[in-house]
Amino acid sequence: PIKESQFIWRSGEMVPWAEATTHVMTHALLYGTCAFEGIRAYETPHKGTAIFRNDAHAERLFYSSRIYGIGIEFTKEEVMQACRDAVAKNGLSSAYIRVNAYLGYGEMSPSATGCPNELDVIAFALGQYLGDEAVQQGIDVCVTSWRRTAPSTIPAGLKMAGNYLSSRLITTEAKARGCVEGIGLGHSGQVSEGAGENLFMVKNGKIYTPPTSASILVGITRDSIITMARDLGFEVIEQEISREALYGAEELFFTGTAAEVTPIKTVDGFEIGTVGDNPVTSKIQKAFFGLFSGETEDKYGWLDPVEG
Ligand code: PMP
């Protein structure tokens, strides 16, 4: 269940949660024309409540929107401020922030150009996405029969609501098979990503992750982990990964705004490395969560305090 907060930011106005409704003929509902972001704000001892990589999310929102002809009638800085305001106005110390840029009610046709541009920012409390123990204990996952969208179909690199039809098929099949999450293969048959997470593999002490050509969403957490892992002295290689390579991995983990850094215990029933012993993943988790506890220095300027 969603933990409702009090107010939702809608195109510059704070609207009570229950009143933030939309028309049934909204273009985004008819045709999936909604670009979005999922962002986290963390409670930190040194910077108060701070949004993680607010600017990178705003950047990606504008990118997704532009390709689909969804206008955003605010500047990037205004969108970032809306996120800060949505957290602060609701008195949240930590939050998940969902930003939707979409075509509203106006015309009915996929090529419509006369629909209003809508922008909503919804901040609410969210715990650990893949279950309470996932980040500590790791999860069981499987490779599903559903693949990610192929290149030149629906671009996986843009974060659009409609793309999550693919995620729904993948994650639902995985759950029906008793797993917490599913991994989709790309069009080529190589590994792509989780239904809502990027994937990393550790082999011979090196870290591998599928390249942007593997029908992935280029995750902001993925980028953060690549940067931090290299700073920690790891070699990080963006390279195609075969399904069977997963089974022989020393360690596997997912990254994502909601999933954060979640270790994977088994894939298709194969135990990964030595269960419970994830030295590389542990180091990366420590560095990542340390950003929010203050133990890792934010030398990248990734924390954006809600109250400047
Ligand atoms: N892949 C997919 C399909 C996702 O939905 C997400 C979550 N947004 C990710 C990867 C991770 O992206 P990020 O780190 O930017 O949240």
Residues whose N, C-alpha, C, O or C-beta is under 5 A from the ligand:
A	BS01	PMP	G38 E193 G194 A195 G196 E197 N198 L217 V218 G219 I220 T221 R222 T255 G256 T257 A258
